[in-house]
Amino acid sequence: MTVIEYIKMGGAINWILFAAFLTTFFIAFERIIYFAATAGKRNQRSQSARMRRISRETAGIPGDTRNEILERQGTLLYEEMKKGLWIISFLSAASPSLGLLGTVLGLIRAFQDMAGSGATGSIEEFSAGIWMAMLTTACGLIVALPALFFSRFFSAVIAGRSLSITMSVDEDLNGKEYTKGARCAQVS
């Protein structure tokens, strides 16, 4: 059987889940490209380099105003990194429930078919109805697990990049460079 045949067997909910699956991977692919293109402390497109540039450009501005500018720019970079990830997070949470809904609707249909056929309904027909109903649960999990992985993975990448941004600005403001170990020891 092909993937499309399995999706058709699960009905409309499986088509929704298939769209969710594609959406998850399209967003994840776009984010992978984005994070790869902005990787590296020395990369001029990296978030850290961009914040350092802004920090240097605002060096002559009085303290509170400069801090507000840096904070605003840091927030904009953070939001840029998070772009689209709320969708992946939502799909990781909603897909299992949507799959379960499909299963419940499929079971209702199987019981209605069994009731409609009266005592003549065979266990094979009923089993086939349950089997098709369970497909949506499996599809919901097939969507949710990669979406959960990508959601957690990108959250970790963003946390690391945010720390790097903070360290870069801190280095510019204090005029000294931290190594990761020294910075971590200082924070502890």
Legacy VTK file of the C-alpha trace (Angstrom):
# vtk DataFile Version 3.0
C-alpha trace
ASCII
DATASET POLYDATA
POINTS 188 float
0.000 0.000 0.000
1.168 3.518 -0.714
1.207 6.404 1.746
-1.654 8.063 -0.113
-3.798 4.915 0.227
-3.187 4.875 3.991
-4.111 8.538 4.207
-7.316 7.940 2.225
-8.251 5.058 4.539
-8.036 7.355 7.561
-10.301 9.944 5.980
-10.301 13.727 6.221
-8.413 13.831 9.508
-5.497 11.960 7.982
-5.333 14.546 5.207
-5.147 17.277 7.851
-2.414 15.330 9.635
-0.542 14.871 6.362
-0.662 18.642 5.823
0.608 19.107 9.394
3.460 16.686 8.685
4.490 18.596 5.562
4.195 21.918 7.383
6.429 20.650 10.193
9.149 19.577 7.797
8.941 22.718 5.629
9.320 24.976 8.665
12.088 22.787 10.112
13.942 22.831 6.792
13.668 26.624 6.565
14.900 27.010 10.169
17.829 24.649 9.543
18.869 26.761 6.569
18.465 29.954 8.622
20.492 28.672 11.582
23.188 27.230 9.312
23.506 30.545 7.451
23.830 32.462 10.728
26.136 30.034 12.547
29.534 30.944 13.919
30.670 33.772 16.115
32.826 35.267 13.340
30.086 35.016 10.687
28.937 38.595 9.961
25.336 37.353 9.577
25.335 35.643 12.979
23.139 37.067 15.698
26.180 37.734 17.906
28.000 39.657 15.171
24.882 41.672 14.411
24.453 42.584 18.085
28.128 43.511 18.372
27.752 45.762 15.345
24.722 47.457 16.916
26.568 47.754 20.218
29.506 49.467 18.515
27.226 51.748 16.493
25.489 52.908 19.680
28.700 53.366 21.699
28.310 57.161 21.907
24.692 57.090 23.112
24.090 57.659 26.862
23.702 54.497 29.019
19.942 54.068 29.508
19.048 54.947 25.924
21.751 52.628 24.601
20.563 49.823 26.854
16.999 50.277 25.560
18.237 50.120 21.956
20.293 46.994 22.658
17.412 45.365 24.490
14.989 46.148 21.645
17.417 44.812 19.033
18.036 41.690 21.127
14.290 41.100 21.331
13.962 41.500 17.559
16.764 38.970 16.986
15.136 36.565 19.432
11.812 36.845 17.624
13.601 36.355 14.286
15.112 33.116 15.596
11.726 31.901 16.875
9.933 32.578 13.571
7.496 29.778 12.757
8.449 27.621 15.737
5.131 28.220 17.483
3.512 26.289 14.626
5.800 23.285 15.145
5.168 23.450 18.880
1.412 23.608 18.321
1.483 20.676 15.890
3.489 18.562 18.336
0.760 19.085 20.929
-2.331 19.016 18.704
-1.517 16.124 16.356
-1.993 13.280 18.871
-5.362 14.736 19.900
-6.402 15.104 16.284
-5.337 11.501 15.650
-7.335 10.352 18.654
-10.361 12.267 17.395
-10.053 10.417 14.090
-9.881 7.120 15.959
-12.982 7.897 18.003
-14.896 8.962 14.883
-13.730 5.807 13.097
-14.855 3.623 16.001
-18.230 5.343 16.037
-18.536 4.614 12.332
-17.515 0.965 12.866
-20.111 0.521 15.606
-22.778 2.181 13.463
-21.921 -0.159 10.597
-22.106 -3.136 12.947
-25.446 -1.965 14.375
-26.794 -1.353 10.872
-25.946 -4.853 9.724
-27.520 -6.397 12.826
-26.438 -9.875 13.811
-25.117 -10.551 10.324
-22.047 -8.337 10.819
-18.860 -10.343 10.931
-15.916 -9.846 13.239
-13.736 -9.364 10.153
-15.755 -6.334 9.058
-15.667 -4.894 12.566
-11.905 -5.504 12.830
-11.335 -3.768 9.511
-13.276 -0.739 10.793
-11.200 -0.600 13.971
-7.969 -1.044 11.998
-8.850 1.911 9.777
-9.828 3.978 12.815
-6.481 3.315 14.508
-4.622 4.680 11.469
-5.413 8.229 12.508
-3.843 7.720 15.937
-0.697 6.393 14.304
-0.675 9.317 11.871
-1.109 11.780 14.740
1.934 10.302 16.482
3.926 10.243 13.239
3.366 14.008 13.027
3.818 14.759 16.728
7.136 13.009 17.360
9.237 14.825 14.723
7.456 18.089 15.573
8.354 17.627 19.246
11.954 16.828 18.323
12.274 19.930 16.126
10.575 22.105 18.724
13.016 21.009 21.441
16.031 21.090 19.125
15.383 24.616 17.910
14.621 25.801 21.451
18.052 24.559 22.497
19.703 26.259 19.516
17.916 29.518 20.349
18.968 29.285 24.002
22.587 28.836 22.936
22.426 31.687 20.460
20.764 33.929 23.056
23.582 33.228 25.492
26.093 33.996 22.748
24.348 37.301 22.017
24.374 38.217 25.702
28.056 37.346 25.993
28.911 39.357 22.863
27.161 42.485 24.104
28.606 41.982 27.579
32.093 41.717 26.077
31.571 44.963 24.175
30.178 46.794 27.205
32.837 45.550 29.640
35.738 45.493 27.198
36.857 41.968 28.042
36.378 38.683 26.267
34.968 35.653 28.064
35.592 32.052 27.287
32.553 29.852 27.645
33.923 28.168 30.754
34.841 31.458 32.411
31.445 32.966 31.602
29.628 29.937 32.953
31.710 29.998 36.123
30.941 33.695 36.508
27.197 33.164 36.139
27.062 30.260 38.617
LINES 1 189
188 0 1 2 3 4 5 6 7 8 9 10 11 12 13 14 15 16 17 18 19 20 21 22 23 24 25 26 27 28 29 30 31 32 33 34 35 36 37 38 39 40 41 42 43 44 45 46 47 48 49 50 51 52 53 54 55 56 57 58 59 60 61 62 63 64 65 66 67 68 69 70 71 72 73 74 75 76 77 78 79 80 81 82 83 84 85 86 87 88 89 90 91 92 93 94 95 96 97 98 99 100 101 102 103 104 105 106 107 108 109 110 111 112 113 114 115 116 117 118 119 120 121 122 123 124 125 126 127 128 129 130 131 132 133 134 135 136 137 138 139 140 141 142 143 144 145 146 147 148 149 150 151 152 153 154 155 156 157 158 159 160 161 162 163 164 165 166 167 168 169 170 171 172 173 174 175 176 177 178 179 180 181 182 183 184 185 186 187
